[in-house]
Amino acid sequence: MPDRPILVISGTNRPGANALRVAKVVEGHYRALGVPVQLFSLAEMPVEAFAPASYAVKPPAMEAIRKRVADAAGLHVVVPEYHGSFPGVLKYFLDMLDGVGGTPVAFVGEAAGGWGGMRGVEQLLVIFGNLEAYVFPQRVFIPGVGGKFDTQGNITDQGINDRLAKQTAGFAKFVKRFA
């Protein structure tokens, strides 16, 4: 298992996002495996990171986030689908980083619709490839995500939960190859 944590990223800053609910499930699977893990929601991005001047000089709070990403053994990105793509805040977040070259990355797509976030993840594959990340080939897609949770935040669809568990175990091994 990796020594450094895997950073699970909830790929939106939308309040009450299903992406954050899914990210917490993924985090729980890593914890069950004894894999070091941290959770980061794009809702935690500092407001000052969105100022035009932040392209030239990153705000101190953004520097701390960039360090968390750089220190992670891998990134497990939970991607909601918005209008056939991924959220703009996720692209902006990637633009604010120094890059993720050489970093292993896994994806979970989720959406209210039947595609389960597949289109947004496919678009991100191009971006992460351009950033020279190492993409884990096993992806999980969750269609109809809003109806997949109980009141405690657990996924009620056992097939999806099993796929998430298999993906986290596989990604932990994949990350270890790059340590």
C-alpha positions in Angstrom: 0.0 0.0 0.0 1.2 3.6 -0.6 3.0 5.4 2.2 1.7 8.8 1.2 -2.1 9.3 1.1 -4.3 9.0 -1.9 -6.3 12.2 -2.3 -9.9 11.6 -3.1 -11.3 14.7 -4.8 -14.9 15.6 -4.9 -15.0 17.4 -8.3 -17.5 20.1 -7.7 -18.1 23.0 -5.2 -21.9 22.6 -5.4 -23.5 22.4 -1.9 -24.9 19.0 -1.0 -23.2 17.5 -4.0 -23.6 13.8 -4.8 -19.9 13.8 -5.8 -19.0 14.5 -2.2 -21.3 11.7 -1.0 -19.6 9.3 -3.5 -16.1 10.6 -2.5 -16.9 9.7 1.2 -17.8 6.2 0.2 -14.5 5.9 -1.8 -12.6 7.3 1.2 -14.3 4.6 3.4 -13.1 1.8 1.1 -9.5 3.0 1.3 -9.8 3.2 5.1 -11.2 -0.3 5.2 -8.1 -1.4 3.3 -5.8 0.4 5.6 -4.6 2.8 2.8 -3.7 6.3 3.8 -6.3 8.6 2.4 -7.5 12.2 2.5 -10.6 13.8 1.2 -10.7 17.1 -0.6 -13.8 18.9 -1.9 -13.5 21.7 -4.4 -15.9 23.5 -2.0 -12.7 24.0 0.1 -11.1 26.2 -2.6 -10.4 29.6 -1.2 -12.5 32.4 -2.6 -9.3 34.4 -3.4 -8.2 31.6 -5.7 -10.8 32.9 -8.2 -9.4 36.4 -8.4 -7.8 37.1 -11.8 -4.5 37.9 -10.1 -4.3 34.3 -8.8 -3.0 33.2 -12.2 0.2 35.1 -11.7 0.5 34.8 -7.9 -1.3 32.0 -6.1 -2.9 32.9 -2.8 -1.4 31.3 0.3 -4.5 29.1 0.8 -4.2 27.8 -2.7 -0.5 27.0 -2.2 -1.5 24.7 0.7 -3.9 22.9 -1.6 -1.3 22.6 -4.3 1.0 21.1 -1.8 -1.6 18.5 -0.7 -2.0 17.5 -4.4 1.7 17.3 -5.0 2.3 15.3 -1.8 -0.5 12.7 -2.7 0.5 9.3 -3.8 -2.4 9.4 -6.3 -5.6 11.3 -7.1 -9.0 9.6 -7.1 -11.3 12.0 -8.8 -15.1 11.8 -8.4 -16.6 13.6 -11.4 -20.2 14.8 -11.6 -21.6 15.3 -15.0 -23.0 18.8 -15.7 -24.6 19.4 -19.1 -22.6 16.6 -20.8 -19.3 17.6 -19.3 -17.5 18.0 -16.0 -17.8 21.1 -13.7 -15.9 24.2 -14.8 -14.6 24.6 -11.2 -12.7 21.3 -11.7 -11.0 22.6 -14.8 -10.1 25.8 -13.0 -8.7 23.7 -10.1 -6.5 21.8 -12.5 -5.4 25.1 -14.0 -4.3 26.4 -10.6 -2.0 23.4 -10.0 1.6 23.2 -11.2 0.6 20.0 -13.0 0.1 16.4 -12.0 2.8 14.9 -14.2 3.8 11.4 -13.0 0.8 11.2 -10.6 -1.5 8.2 -10.8 -5.2 9.2 -11.3 -8.4 7.2 -11.0 -11.9 8.3 -11.9 -15.5 7.8 -10.8 -18.2 9.4 -12.8 -21.6 10.1 -11.5 -24.8 11.7 -12.9 -28.5 11.9 -12.5 -28.9 10.6 -16.0 -28.2 7.2 -17.5 -24.6 7.8 -18.7 -23.3 8.0 -15.1 -20.8 10.8 -15.8 -19.1 8.9 -18.6 -18.9 11.9 -20.9 -17.2 14.2 -18.3 -14.7 11.5 -17.4 -13.8 10.9 -21.1 -13.1 14.6 -21.5 -10.9 14.6 -18.4 -8.9 11.7 -19.7 -7.7 14.0 -22.5 -6.8 16.7 -20.0 -5.0 14.4 -17.5 -3.2 12.8 -20.4 -2.0 16.2 -21.5 -0.9 16.9 -17.9 1.2 13.6 -18.1 -0.7 11.8 -15.3 -0.8 8.0 -15.2 -4.4 7.1 -15.7 -5.8 3.9 -14.0 -7.8 2.1 -16.6 -10.6 0.9 -14.4 -13.4 3.5 -14.1 -16.7 3.4 -12.3 -19.8 5.1 -13.5 -22.9 5.7 -11.4 -26.1 6.6 -13.3 -29.1 7.8 -11.3 -26.8 8.7 -8.5 -29.3 10.7 -6.4 -31.3 7.5 -5.6 -28.4 5.4 -4.6 -27.9 6.4 -1.0 -29.5 5.7 2.3 -29.9 8.3 5.1 -26.4 7.5 6.5 -24.7 8.2 3.2 -24.1 4.5 2.3 -24.6 3.4 -1.3 -27.6 1.1 -1.5 -26.7 -0.5 -4.9 -24.5 -3.4 -3.9 -23.1 -3.8 -7.4 -21.9 -0.2 -7.5 -20.5 -0.5 -4.0 -18.6 -3.6 -5.0 -17.2 -1.9 -8.1 -16.0 1.0 -6.0 -14.4 -1.4 -3.6 -12.7 -3.2 -6.4 -11.5 0.0 -8.0 -10.0 1.4 -4.7 -8.1 -1.9 -4.1 -6.8 -1.9 -7.7 -5.9 1.7 -7.6 -4.0 1.3 -4.3 -1.9 -1.4 -6.0 -1.5 0.7 -9.1 -0.3 3.7 -7.0 2.3 1.5 -5.2 4.0 0.8 -8.6 4.8 4.5 -8.9 6.0 5.1 -5.3 
